[in-house]
Amino acid sequence: QVQLVDSGGGLVQPGGSLRLSCAASGFTFSYYAMNWYRQAPGKERELVAVISSLGDTKNYADSVKGRFTISRDNAKNTVYLQMNSLKPEDTAVYFCNAVIRGWHYWGQGTQVTVSS
């Protein structure tokens, strides 16, 4: 019943911006922290950003600090990732993630390509 649906990816030039969304259903969204991961070709999946259940605490990978902002709207059961000052090395498939009762749940992934 748990479902996470990612959207908002696309092609953007270096220095540009993109906003990813993840629509959640099938669980009490406001009870759980939410995460964004990314995976580039040939590389390991990495944790990009974390937001607490109420949105009061946020954490980021060093590689995206100051450029990315995670947020959530519990009334809409949606988590966002605002990506600014994008670099070619940000190119990856981005996945929304939640850990519910010890199980990992994943969005289908949305492709972000940063290229001139």
C-alpha positions as CSV (number, residue, x, y, z in Angstrom):
1,Q,0.0,0.0,0.0
2,V,3.0,2.3,0.6
3,Q,3.7,4.3,-2.6
4,L,6.2,7.0,-3.4
5,V,6.0,8.7,-6.8
6,D,9.0,10.9,-7.9
7,S,8.7,13.7,-10.4
8,G,10.3,16.9,-11.6
9,G,13.6,15.6,-13.2
10,G,14.8,16.8,-16.5
11,L,17.7,18.4,-18.5
12,V,19.2,21.6,-17.1
13,Q,22.3,23.6,-17.8
14,P,25.1,24.0,-15.3
15,G,24.1,26.7,-12.8
16,G,20.5,26.1,-13.3
17,S,17.8,24.9,-10.9
18,L,15.3,22.1,-10.7
19,R,12.6,21.2,-8.1
20,L,11.9,17.5,-7.5
21,S,8.7,16.3,-5.8
22,C,7.7,13.0,-4.2
23,A,4.0,12.3,-3.5
24,A,3.5,9.7,-0.7
25,S,0.5,7.6,0.1
26,G,-0.4,4.5,2.1
27,F,1.1,5.5,5.4
28,T,0.9,8.3,8.0
29,F,3.2,10.7,6.2
30,S,3.7,13.1,9.1
31,Y,5.1,10.3,11.4
32,Y,8.1,9.6,9.3
33,A,11.4,11.3,8.2
34,M,11.9,11.4,4.5
35,N,15.0,11.1,2.4
36,W,16.4,11.8,-1.0
37,Y,19.0,9.5,-2.6
38,R,20.7,9.7,-5.9
39,Q,22.7,7.2,-8.1
40,A,24.9,8.1,-11.0
41,P,25.9,5.5,-13.6
42,G,28.6,3.1,-12.3
43,K,28.5,4.7,-8.8
44,E,27.0,3.7,-5.5
45,R,23.7,5.1,-4.3
46,E,24.3,8.0,-2.0
47,L,22.1,9.8,0.6
48,V,21.6,13.4,-0.5
49,A,19.2,14.9,2.1
50,V,17.1,14.0,5.1
51,I,14.1,15.8,6.7
52,S,12.5,15.0,10.0
53,S,8.8,14.1,10.3
54,L,7.8,17.7,11.2
55,G,10.3,19.4,8.9
56,D,12.2,21.0,11.8
57,T,15.5,19.2,11.2
58,K,17.3,18.9,7.9
59,N,20.6,17.3,6.9
60,Y,22.6,17.2,3.7
61,A,25.5,15.5,2.1
62,D,28.6,17.8,2.0
63,S,28.5,17.8,-1.8
64,V,25.1,19.6,-1.9
65,K,25.2,21.8,1.2
66,G,24.3,25.4,0.3
67,R,22.8,24.4,-3.0
68,F,20.0,22.0,-2.3
69,T,17.0,22.4,0.1
70,I,14.8,19.7,1.3
71,S,11.3,20.6,2.5
72,R,7.9,18.9,3.0
73,D,4.2,19.7,3.1
74,N,2.5,17.3,5.4
75,A,-0.9,18.5,4.4
76,K,-0.1,17.4,0.8
77,N,1.9,14.3,1.8
78,T,4.7,15.6,-0.4
79,V,8.4,16.0,0.1
80,Y,10.5,18.3,-2.2
81,L,14.1,18.8,-3.2
82,Q,15.0,22.3,-4.5
83,M,18.2,22.0,-6.4
84,N,20.1,25.2,-7.3
85,S,23.5,26.0,-8.8
86,L,23.5,22.6,-10.4
87,K,26.7,21.0,-11.5
88,P,27.4,18.2,-14.0
89,E,28.4,15.9,-11.1
90,D,24.8,16.2,-9.8
91,T,23.7,14.2,-12.8
92,A,22.0,11.0,-11.5
93,V,18.7,9.3,-10.9
94,Y,17.1,10.7,-7.8
95,F,15.0,8.6,-5.5
96,C,12.6,9.5,-2.7
97,N,12.9,7.1,0.2
98,A,11.2,6.4,3.5
99,V,12.0,3.8,6.2
100,I,8.7,2.5,7.7
101,R,8.8,-0.1,10.4
102,G,12.3,-1.0,9.4
103,W,11.6,-1.4,5.7
104,H,12.9,0.8,3.0
105,Y,10.4,2.1,0.4
106,W,11.5,3.8,-2.8
107,G,10.1,6.1,-5.5
108,Q,10.6,4.9,-9.1
109,G,13.3,7.5,-9.6
110,T,13.5,10.6,-11.7
111,Q,16.4,11.5,-14.0
112,V,18.4,14.7,-13.5
113,T,20.9,15.6,-16.2
114,V,23.1,18.7,-15.9
115,S,24.8,19.4,-19.2
116,S,25.5,22.3,-21.5
